[in-house]
Amino acid sequence: MKIESGKLRSGLPVVVCPMDSLESVTVGFWVGVGGRYEERSQMGISHFIEHLLFKGTKKRNALQITEAIEGVGGYLNAFTSEEVTCYYASATARHLGLLLEVLSDMVLRSHFPVEEVERERGVICEEIRMYEDQPAQVAQEGLNELVWGKHPLGYALAGTEKTVKSISRREIIDYWKSNYHLGNLAVVVAGKTSLAEILPLLEKTLRRVPLGKRAPFKKQQSIQSAPRFAWIKKPIEQTHLALGFPSISRHDPRRFALKIMSTILGENMSSRLFQEIRERNGLAYSIQSSASYFHETGLFTVLSGVDTTKSVKSLQLTLKVIDQMRAKAPTAKEIERAKEYVIGQFLLGLESSSNQMIWAGESLLGFGSVKSPEVVVKAIEAVKVAEIVQLSKAILKRDRLNLVAVAEELPEKEIRRVIGIV
């Protein structure tokens, strides 16, 4: 993988990942703002703006924006996370100039038509209701709130119906102006192109980018000393369990060891949790672990959907597997298999221009630079068994456990007893 980095005369950072074997290109405009930058009364405003930037500029209305990209066989989308927002488009490489122009028009020259703002409120409220009908999503959001409390990391990215209905157009415009500017913006491109081609096009397209400084965010500093539990009652057939342990930040060098630990525990079908919970005991169709990273903290999560009558047994076995990870070092064979899996998934993911663009963009905004895949692979290969043991003991503690159950009925007393809450 090639990585070419540069800056416009204005200072705006640009990263290009040339992929000469492709005929396509993916362009991403990255903004360093997301859910954790919001006030509680504004919960969902970053996501609201993501929607509204598709709704019209001084040059194009909503239909003309989508027609411009889809009219050349392209694809246009966006996403909001806790710390960044990304707007991206893919098409054949001969339409690169069009992608850059449309995205820059959307991101920097939207004008938030009154009727579109009001219409999109309804759309987002329907999106929130859709999520409320997805128990796994409810469990994950409930876990975030349980772990982070009233801190912005615990907010729902889409907000609530109450906050979405109350945010004014003036607040939206002010928030956009405060965050969508030179000090908070980067452009990442992957595909059949080069930095030498991109820079002149961007100099022309981004002649006047507003100045500004990146907004501060509230650091998460709470310390957990006892297990926590929450039951969200929903009229559903299964019980969805979300286990979470506060973890390490993206800047922690142990993040590669955490990825190996998570893979051994529950990231694929040969993992310990999948084999124990599904294959040997038939208690769940799906059980998986994952690690998410933020600037100063992180979260290790295990999600599963089980028969309510078997929820206690499933939880007991899940915690048994987790405790075994703390008590006994994984075998050399397990570690080697996990490393090969992580490296293979990482490199396979980089075979598409969209995945390269997203990986490079997350690296640029998260770390300030983009490391080569070779550096990442070497870091994964270098993980030692002692690092995994130490990390397991530090993170997977019962007094740092958080559990959210989404179910209509639940043996609550037994669940509480299993996790050590009397």
C-alpha positions in Angstrom: 0.0 0.0 0.0 1.3 3.4 -1.0 0.7 6.4 1.1 1.3 10.0 -0.1 0.8 12.9 2.2 0.8 16.6 1.5 -0.9 19.9 2.3 -2.6 22.6 0.4 -1.3 26.1 0.5 -3.9 26.8 3.1 -2.4 24.1 5.3 -5.3 21.6 4.8 -3.9 18.1 5.1 -4.3 15.6 2.2 -3.5 11.9 2.1 -3.7 9.8 -1.0 -3.4 6.0 -1.3 -2.7 5.3 -5.0 -4.1 2.0 -6.2 -3.0 1.7 -9.8 -4.7 -1.7 -10.4 -8.2 -0.2 -9.9 -10.4 1.8 -12.2 -12.2 3.5 -9.3 -11.4 6.2 -6.7 -13.0 7.0 -3.3 -12.8 10.5 -1.9 -13.4 11.2 1.8 -13.9 14.6 3.5 -13.2 14.1 7.2 -14.3 16.5 9.9 -12.9 16.2 13.4 -16.2 16.3 15.3 -18.7 13.8 16.5 -21.1 12.8 19.2 -18.6 13.4 22.1 -18.4 17.2 21.2 -22.1 17.8 21.9 -23.9 19.3 24.9 -26.6 17.0 26.3 -29.3 19.4 25.0 -27.8 19.1 21.5 -27.5 15.3 21.5 -27.5 14.2 17.9 -26.6 17.5 16.3 -23.5 16.1 14.6 -25.6 13.3 13.0 -28.3 15.9 12.1 -25.8 17.9 10.2 -24.5 14.8 8.4 -28.0 14.4 7.1 -28.5 18.0 6.2 -25.4 18.4 4.1 -27.1 16.2 1.5 -30.1 18.6 1.3 -28.8 21.5 -0.7 -26.1 24.1 -1.4 -26.2 27.4 -3.2 -25.4 25.5 -6.3 -27.4 22.3 -6.0 -30.6 21.1 -4.4 -30.9 17.7 -2.7 -31.8 15.8 -5.9 -29.1 17.5 -7.9 -26.5 16.4 -5.3 -27.4 12.7 -5.6 -27.9 12.9 -9.4 -24.4 14.4 -9.9 -22.8 11.3 -8.3 -25.2 8.6 -9.3 -25.5 10.0 -12.8 -21.9 8.8 -13.4 -22.4 5.4 -11.7 -21.0 6.6 -8.4 -21.9 6.2 -4.8 -22.4 8.9 -2.1 -22.6 8.4 1.7 -21.5 9.6 5.1 -21.2 8.4 8.7 -20.9 10.0 12.2 -19.0 8.5 15.1 -18.1 9.7 18.5 -15.1 11.6 17.3 -15.3 12.2 13.6 -17.8 12.7 10.7 -16.9 11.5 7.2 -18.5 12.3 3.8 -17.4 10.1 1.0 -18.1 9.2 -2.6 -16.8 6.6 -5.1 -16.8 6.6 -8.9 -14.6 5.7 -11.8 -11.3 7.6 -11.7 -12.2 9.8 -14.7 -14.8 11.5 -12.5 -12.4 12.3 -9.7 -12.8 16.1 -10.2 -16.6 15.8 -9.9 -16.3 13.9 -6.6 -14.0 16.5 -5.2 -16.3 19.4 -6.3 -19.5 17.9 -5.1 -18.2 16.9 -1.7 -16.5 20.2 -1.1 -19.8 21.9 -2.2 -21.8 19.9 0.3 -19.3 20.1 3.3 -18.5 23.8 3.0 -21.3 25.5 1.1 -24.5 23.9 2.4 -27.3 26.4 3.2 -29.7 24.4 5.3 -33.1 25.1 3.7 -35.8 25.6 6.3 -38.1 23.1 4.8 -35.4 20.5 4.6 -34.4 21.0 8.2 -37.9 20.4 9.3 -38.5 17.5 7.0 -35.3 15.8 8.1 -36.3 16.0 11.8 -39.0 13.5 10.9 -36.6 11.3 9.0 -34.2 11.1 11.9 -36.9 10.4 14.4 -37.9 7.5 12.2 -34.3 6.4 12.2 -34.3 6.5 16.0 -37.5 4.4 16.1 -35.9 1.9 13.7 -32.9 1.6 16.1 -35.3 1.1 19.0 -36.8 -1.9 17.2 -33.3 -3.5 17.0 -32.5 -5.1 20.3 -28.8 -5.4 19.7 -28.6 -1.7 19.0 -30.6 -0.9 22.1 -28.3 -3.1 24.1 -25.2 -1.4 22.8 -26.5 2.1 23.3 -27.7 1.1 26.8 -24.2 -0.2 27.5 -22.6 3.0 26.4 -24.9 5.0 28.7 -24.2 2.6 31.6 -20.4 2.7 31.2 -20.0 6.4 30.5 -23.0 7.8 32.4 -23.7 11.5 31.6 -20.5 11.9 29.7 -20.9 12.6 26.0 -19.5 9.2 25.2 -22.7 7.8 26.7 -24.9 9.8 24.3 -26.8 8.2 21.5 -25.2 9.3 18.2 -28.6 9.9 16.6 -29.8 11.7 19.7 -33.3 11.3 21.1 -36.6 12.3 19.6 -36.8 15.1 22.2 -33.4 16.5 21.4 -33.8 16.2 17.6 -37.1 18.0 17.8 -35.7 20.8 19.9 -32.5 21.7 18.1 -33.1 24.9 16.2 -31.8 25.7 12.7 -29.8 28.5 14.2 -28.0 26.1 16.5 -27.3 23.7 13.6 -25.7 26.5 11.5 -23.7 27.8 14.4 -22.4 24.3 15.2 -21.5 23.7 11.5 -19.6 27.0 11.3 -17.8 26.2 14.5 -16.5 22.8 13.4 -16.5 22.7 9.6 -13.3 24.7 8.9 -9.6 24.5 8.0 -8.5 23.5 11.5 -10.8 20.6 11.6 -10.9 19.2 8.0 -8.8 16.7 6.1 -9.2 15.1 2.6 -8.3 11.4 2.0 -8.4 9.8 -1.4 -7.8 6.2 -2.4 -7.8 4.6 -5.8 -6.5 5.2 -9.3 -4.9 8.6 -8.7 -1.9 10.3 -7.0 -1.1 13.2 -4.8 0.3 15.1 -7.8 -3.1 14.9 -9.5 -5.1 15.6 -6.3 -3.4 18.7 -5.0 -4.1 21.0 -8.1 -7.7 19.9 -8.2 -8.2 20.6 -4.5 -6.4 24.0 -4.7 -9.0 24.9 -7.3 -11.9 23.4 -5.4 -11.0 24.6 -1.9 -9.9 28.1 -2.6 -11.8 29.6 0.3 -12.0 27.3 3.4 -13.1 29.1 6.6 -10.4 29.4 9.3 -10.9 28.0 12.8 -9.6 25.9 15.7 -10.5 22.4 16.6 -13.1 22.3 19.4 -12.1 20.8 22.7 -13.9 17.8 24.2 -14.6 16.7 27.7 -12.3 14.0 28.8 -13.7 10.8 30.4 -12.2 10.5 33.9 -14.6 8.4 36.0 -13.2 5.3 37.8 -15.4 2.2 38.3 -15.0 0.2 41.4 -18.1 -2.1 41.4 -20.2 -4.0 38.8 -23.1 -2.3 37.2 -26.4 -3.6 35.7 -29.3 -2.2 33.8 -32.4 -4.0 32.4 -34.2 -2.4 29.4 -37.6 -3.9 29.1 -38.7 -4.6 25.5 -41.5 -6.9 24.2 -39.1 -9.2 22.3 -38.6 -13.0 22.1 -34.9 -13.2 23.1 -32.7 -11.7 25.8 -29.9 -9.5 24.4 -26.9 -9.2 26.7 -24.2 -6.5 26.4 -21.2 -6.9 28.6 -18.7 -4.1 28.7 -15.3 -3.4 30.4 -13.7 0.1 30.3 -10.5 -0.3 28.3 -7.6 1.4 26.7 -7.3 4.3 24.3 -6.2 4.3 20.7 -2.9 5.8 21.7 -2.1 2.9 24.1 0.6 0.7 22.6 -1.2 -2.3 24.1 -4.0 -1.9 21.6 -2.5 -4.6 19.4 -2.4 -7.0 22.3 -6.1 -6.2 23.0 -7.0 -7.0 19.4 -5.4 -10.4 19.8 -7.1 -11.0 23.1 -10.5 -10.0 21.6 -9.9 -12.3 18.7 -9.1 -15.3 20.9 -12.2 -14.6 23.0 -14.9 -13.8 20.5 -14.2 -12.3 17.1 -14.7 -15.4 14.9 -16.2 -18.8 14.8 -13.1 -20.5 16.2 -13.0 -18.2 19.2 -13.5 -19.4 22.8 -16.9 -17.7 23.3 -18.4 -18.9 20.0 -17.2 -22.5 20.6 -18.4 -22.6 24.3 -21.7 -20.7 24.0 -22.9 -21.7 20.5 -21.1 -24.9 19.4 -20.9 -26.8 22.7 -24.0 -25.6 24.5 -26.3 -24.2 21.7 -27.2 -21.2 23.8 -26.9 -18.4 21.2 -27.0 -18.0 17.5 -24.6 -15.1 17.7 -22.0 -14.1 20.3 -19.1 -11.8 19.6 -16.5 -9.5 21.2 -15.0 -6.3 20.0 -12.9 -3.4 21.1 -13.6 0.3 20.5 -11.0 3.1 21.0 -11.3 6.8 21.8 -8.8 9.5 22.4 -8.3 8.8 26.1 -10.2 5.6 26.8 -12.0 2.6 25.2 -14.5 -0.1 25.7 -14.2 -3.9 25.4 -17.6 -5.5 24.6 -19.3 -8.9 24.4 -22.7 -9.0 22.7 -25.1 -12.0 22.5 -28.7 -12.9 21.9 -30.0 -15.9 23.9 -33.3 -17.6 25.0 -34.5 -15.8 28.1 -34.9 -19.1 30.0 -31.2 -19.8 29.3 -29.9 -16.3 30.0 -28.4 -17.1 33.4 -26.6 -20.2 32.1 -25.3 -18.3 29.1 -24.1 -15.4 31.3 -22.4 -17.8 33.7 -20.5 -19.6 30.8 -19.6 -16.3 29.2 -18.0 -15.0 32.5 -16.3 -18.4 33.0 -14.6 -18.0 29.6 -13.6 -14.4 30.4 -12.3 -15.5 33.8 -10.3 -18.2 32.2 -8.6 -15.6 29.9 -7.6 -13.7 33.1 -6.4 -16.8 34.9 -4.5 -18.7 32.3 -2.3 -17.5 29.4 -3.6 -18.4 25.9 -1.6 -21.1 24.1 1.1 -20.3 21.5 -1.2 -21.9 18.9 -4.1 -19.7 19.8 -2.0 -16.6 19.7 -0.5 -17.5 16.3 -3.9 -18.3 14.8 -5.3 -15.0 16.2 -2.4 -13.0 14.7 -2.8 -14.6 11.3 -6.6 -13.9 11.4 -6.1 -10.3 12.4 -3.4 -9.7 9.8 -5.4 -11.4 7.1 -8.6 -9.5 7.8 -6.7 -6.2 7.9 -4.9 -6.8 4.6 -8.0 -8.2 2.9 -9.9 -5.1 4.0 -7.4 -2.8 2.3 -8.1 -4.3 -1.1 -10.9 -1.9 -1.8 -10.5 1.9 -2.3 -13.3 2.7 0.2 -11.7 0.6 2.9 -8.3 2.2 2.3 -9.8 5.6 2.4 -11.6 5.0 5.7 -8.6 3.3 7.3 -6.3 6.2 6.3 -8.8 8.8 7.4 -9.3 7.3 10.8 -5.6 7.1 11.2 -5.0 10.6 10.1 -7.6 12.2 12.4 -6.9 9.7 15.3 -3.1 9.8 15.2 -2.1 12.7 13.1 -0.4 10.5 10.5 -1.0 7.3 8.5 1.4 4.4 9.2 2.1 1.9 6.4 0.3 -1.5 6.7 3.8 -3.1 7.1 4.2 -1.2 10.4 0.8 -2.3 11.6 1.5 -6.0 10.6 4.9 -5.9 12.4 3.2 -4.5 15.6 0.6 -7.3 15.5 3.3 -9.9 15.0 5.3 -8.5 17.9 2.6 -9.0 20.5 3.9 -11.2 23.3 1.9 -13.6 25.5 2.9 -11.6 28.6 1.2 -8.5 27.1 -2.1 -10.4 26.6 -1.9 -11.8 30.1 -1.2 -8.4 31.7 -4.0 -6.7 29.7 -6.5 -9.4 30.5 -5.9 -9.1 34.2 -6.1 -5.3 34.0 -9.3 -5.0 31.9 -11.4 -8.1 32.5 -12.0 -7.4 36.2 -15.4 -8.3 37.8 -15.5 -4.9 39.6 -15.2 -3.2 36.2 -18.0 -5.2 34.6 -21.1 -3.6 33.1 -24.1 -5.5 31.9 -27.1 -4.4 30.0 -30.0 -6.9 29.4 -32.7 -6.1 26.8 -35.7 -8.4 27.4 -39.4 -8.5 28.2 -38.9 -10.9 31.1 -35.7 -11.6 33.0 -34.6 -13.6 36.1 -33.2 -10.3 37.4 -32.2 -11.6 40.9 -30.2 -14.5 39.4 -28.5 -12.2 36.9 -27.5 -9.8 39.6 -26.1 -12.6 41.7 -24.0 -14.0 38.8 -22.3 -10.6 38.2 -21.8 -10.0 41.9 -24.5 -7.4 42.7 -26.5 -8.3 45.9 
